[in-house]
């Protein structure tokens, strides 16, 4: 699977170009499924914030088509129905919210088990939708009260501190990110909303940015 791990979505032409490179074809020729599930695990979730995700930069990038994939519904329907939806999509778009909640439902639904077979699919995450692919997110980012720990899927071997220097969140400073990183094993990045981390099919990692980012810890 190929990954585009963003903080704020498809915010600029540099991130958009990286997405096109991963797709290997124009965005306008690509089909997408939008996963809003992470939103429901965050205490700040409202019907309006879920709708904001639907109308935001992930879904409105100019796709050939966009559908919805709600992971909490999948255990109640036959796998032969929804697995084909996932396999036929070029891109899976994972919204923000709580990464541990998203991780839980990716496992419960069976989507996590399906990921290793999706060689040509691109996963585009925003905030928690990106953090779910890391090994751990840090206790600071766990908002779902039923989370057993800060552990997530570990598809990549680095952690992500998103929304660096976001104006409405004064605690998301570089100093805070550096303290956060000291509590985690392995590599860690801090990225702002104009930055993304591109992971190719061979596992090579490239930071693409029109903003501010920092490698907080190397391997």
C-alpha positions as a printed NumPy array, in Angstrom:
array([[  0.   ,   0.   ,   0.   ],
       [  1.115,   3.545,  -0.765],
       [  0.541,   6.275,   1.811],
       [  0.129,  10.041,   1.81 ],
       [  0.056,  11.04 ,   5.463],
       [ -1.098,  14.624,   5.887],
       [ -1.923,  16.877,   8.806],
       [ -4.566,  19.022,   7.15 ],
       [ -5.491,  17.237,   3.935],
       [ -4.664,  18.125,   0.329],
       [ -3.857,  21.734,   1.078],
       [ -1.466,  22.832,  -1.662],
       [ -0.04 ,  22.015,  -5.074],
       [  3.02 ,  20.244,  -3.639],
       [  0.895,  17.752,  -1.697],
       [ -1.389,  17.382,  -4.693],
       [  1.582,  16.574,  -6.941],
       [  2.808,  13.953,  -4.45 ],
       [ -0.652,  12.373,  -4.514],
       [ -0.64 ,  12.226,  -8.311],
       [  2.798,  10.598,  -8.219],
       [  1.564,   7.891,  -5.852],
       [ -1.563,   7.299,  -7.933],
       [  0.356,   7.033, -11.193],
       [ -2.558,   8.729, -12.941],
       [ -4.518,  12.003, -12.76 ],
       [ -6.756,  12.595,  -9.745],
       [ -9.65 ,  13.204, -12.15 ],
       [ -9.328,   9.588, -13.349],
       [ -9.207,   8.103,  -9.83 ],
       [-11.992,   6.785,  -7.595],
       [-12.032,   7.354,  -3.848],
       [-13.723,   6.069,  -0.706],
       [-13.986,   8.457,   2.244],
       [-13.708,   7.014,   5.771],
       [-15.195,   9.385,   8.408],
       [-14.994,   6.893,  11.288],
       [-12.227,   8.541,  13.341],
       [-14.407,  11.584,  13.956],
       [-16.857,   9.644,  16.131],
       [-14.153,   8.655,  18.625],
       [-13.273,  12.244,  19.492],
       [-15.263,  14.07 ,  22.195],
       [-15.347,  17.177,  20.03 ],
       [-17.293,  15.35 ,  17.307],
       [-20.637,  16.819,  16.259],
       [-22.791,  16.197,  13.184],
       [-21.353,  19.434,  11.828],
       [-17.73 ,  18.326,  12.188],
       [-18.485,  15.07 ,  10.387],
       [-20.079,  17.013,   7.55 ],
       [-17.091,  19.372,   7.497],
       [-14.928,  16.351,   6.687],
       [-17.215,  15.35 ,   3.829],
       [-17.007,  18.842,   2.357],
       [-13.271,  19.335,   3.013],
       [-10.096,  19.014,   0.983],
       [ -9.94 ,  15.212,   0.991],
       [-13.256,  14.714,  -0.778],
       [-13.088,  17.822,  -2.955],
       [ -9.779,  17.179,  -4.68 ],
       [-11.445,  16.555,  -8.034],
       [-11.898,  12.783,  -7.967],
       [-13.676,  10.863, -10.707],
       [-16.007,   9.644,  -7.955],
       [-16.178,   9.654,  -4.147],
       [-18.094,   7.182,  -1.979],
       [-18.476,   6.755,   1.78 ],
       [-17.101,   3.815,   3.767],
       [-18.278,   3.811,   7.4  ],
       [-16.248,   1.183,   9.228],
       [-18.637,   0.773,  12.149],
       [-21.243,  -0.569,   9.703],
       [-19.029,  -3.19 ,   8.073],
       [-19.289,  -5.947,  10.72 ],
       [-23.046,  -6.037,  10.142],
       [-22.873,  -6.647,   6.381],
       [-21.358,  -9.43 ,   4.309],
       [-17.647,  -9.074,   3.559],
       [-18.193,  -9.986,  -0.08 ],
       [-20.125,  -6.726,  -0.45 ],
       [-17.715,  -4.197,   1.056],
       [-14.375,  -5.838,   0.232],
       [-15.064,  -5.338,  -3.464],
       [-15.791,  -1.649,  -2.813],
       [-12.364,  -1.27 ,  -1.221],
       [-10.509,  -3.264,  -3.855],
       [-12.109,  -1.281,  -6.673],
       [-11.131,   2.09 ,  -5.202],
       [ -7.911,   3.821,  -6.198],
       [ -7.756,   5.795,  -2.963],
       [ -8.946,   5.469,   0.63 ],
       [ -9.402,   8.86 ,   2.32 ],
       [ -9.244,   8.695,   6.13 ],
       [-10.514,  11.712,   8.03 ],
       [ -9.232,  13.027,  11.349],
       [-10.639,  12.5  ,  14.834],
       [ -9.213,   9.921,  17.234],
       [ -6.607,   7.518,  15.864],
       [ -7.166,   4.831,  18.505],
       [-10.881,   4.716,  17.715],
       [-10.129,   4.475,  14.013],
       [ -7.575,   1.735,  14.711],
       [-10.159,  -0.207,  16.734],
       [-12.713,  -0.127,  13.938],
       [-10.176,  -0.891,  11.231],
       [ -9.436,  -4.096,  13.121],
       [-13.049,  -4.893,  14.033],
       [-14.259,  -4.355,  10.48 ],
       [-11.507,  -6.418,   8.867],
       [-10.088,  -3.494,   6.899],
       [ -6.752,  -3.705,   8.73 ],
       [ -6.349,  -7.329,   7.635],
       [ -7.109,  -6.343,   4.048],
       [ -4.49 ,  -3.573,   3.816],
       [ -1.438,  -5.765,   3.028],
       [ -3.119,  -7.03 ,  -0.146],
       [ -3.872,  -3.523,  -1.483],
       [ -0.593,  -3.079,  -3.341],
       [ -1.732,  -0.324,  -5.707],
       [ -4.164,   1.477,  -3.414],
       [ -3.227,   4.865,  -1.969],
       [ -4.165,   5.667,   1.625],
       [ -4.56 ,   9.415,   2.151],
       [ -4.838,  10.29 ,   5.816],
       [ -5.611,  13.562,   7.523],
       [ -4.468,  14.003,  11.133],
       [ -5.772,  10.888,  12.977],
       [ -6.266,   9.251,   9.579],
       [ -2.497,   9.509,   9.157],
       [ -1.534,   8.77 ,  12.765],
       [ -3.405,   5.442,  12.69 ],
       [ -0.707,   4.098,  10.382],
       [  2.047,   4.755,  12.95 ],
       [  3.103,   2.451,  15.828],
       [  2.108,   4.862,  18.614],
       [  0.562,   8.316,  18.834],
       [  1.475,   9.348,  22.389],
       [ -0.941,   9.752,  25.297],
       [ -1.372,  13.434,  24.418],
       [ -3.386,  12.479,  21.326],
       [ -5.627,   9.797,  22.852],
       [ -9.103,  11.27 ,  23.252],
       [-11.251,   8.107,  23.047],
       [-11.972,   7.045,  26.657],
       [-12.118,   3.329,  25.8  ],
       [ -8.641,   3.228,  24.268],
       [ -6.475,   0.593,  25.948],
       [ -3.244,   2.388,  24.997],
       [ -1.792,   4.813,  22.467],
       [ -0.781,   1.968,  20.133],
       [ -2.002,   2.024,  16.537],
       [ -1.428,  -0.115,  13.425],
       [  2.326,   0.264,  12.91 ],
       [  2.181,   0.157,   9.114],
       [  5.024,   2.693,   9.133],
       [  7.853,   2.82 ,  11.673],
       [  7.624,   6.484,  12.651],
       [  5.191,   8.604,  14.667],
       [  3.514,  11.879,  13.656],
       [  2.781,  15.063,  15.616],
       [  0.199,  16.835,  13.383],
       [ -1.088,  20.423,  13.216],
       [  2.232,  21.957,  14.195],
       [  1.795,  25.653,  15.107],
       [ -1.926,  25.506,  14.329],
       [ -3.252,  28.943,  15.364],
       [ -6.318,  27.679,  17.235],
       [ -4.304,  25.144,  19.271],
       [ -1.609,  27.07 ,  21.187],
       [ -0.209,  23.877,  22.747],
       [  0.821,  22.49 ,  19.344],
       [  4.234,  24.134,  19.434],
       [  7.569,  22.736,  18.331],
       [  8.672,  22.571,  21.957],
       [  5.596,  20.474,  22.787],
       [  6.346,  18.207,  19.83 ],
       [  9.924,  17.716,  20.96 ],
       [  8.777,  16.749,  24.476],
       [  6.172,  14.395,  22.986],
       [  8.821,  12.673,  20.87 ],
       [ 11.051,  11.888,  23.85 ],
       [  8.335,   9.564,  25.208],
       [  8.101,   7.466,  22.042],
       [ 10.439,   4.863,  20.561],
       [ 11.588,   5.183,  16.987],
       [ 11.503,   8.074,  14.569],
       [  9.027,  10.942,  14.862],
       [  8.017,  13.894,  12.716],
       [  6.214,  17.129,  13.515],
       [  4.279,  18.441,  10.509],
       [  2.017,  21.412,   9.906],
       [ -1.092,  21.509,   7.735],
       [  0.925,  22.429,   4.624],
       [  3.063,  19.286,   4.93 ],
       [  2.642,  15.59 ,   4.121],
       [  4.732,  12.434,   4.355],
       [  4.71 ,  10.319,   1.201],
       [  5.455,   6.606,   1.549],
       [  6.02 ,   4.727,  -1.714],
       [  5.193,   1.071,  -2.307],
       [  8.809,   0.123,  -1.569],
       [  8.637,   1.86 ,   1.801],
       [ 10.751,   4.881,   0.889],
       [  9.73 ,   8.025,   2.769],
       [  9.678,  11.586,   1.445],
       [  8.469,  14.725,   3.227],
       [  6.676,  17.133,   0.884],
       [  5.897,  20.594,   2.168],
       [  5.064,  24.206,   1.543],
       [  5.123,  24.823,   5.276],
       [  6.991,  23.805,   8.417],
       [  8.093,  20.395,   9.604],
       [ 10.857,  18.801,  11.655],
       [ 12.333,  15.341,  12.049],
       [ 12.213,  15.15 ,  15.822],
       [ 13.928,  11.772,  16.187],
       [ 15.701,   9.615,  13.654],
       [ 15.878,   5.832,  13.832]])
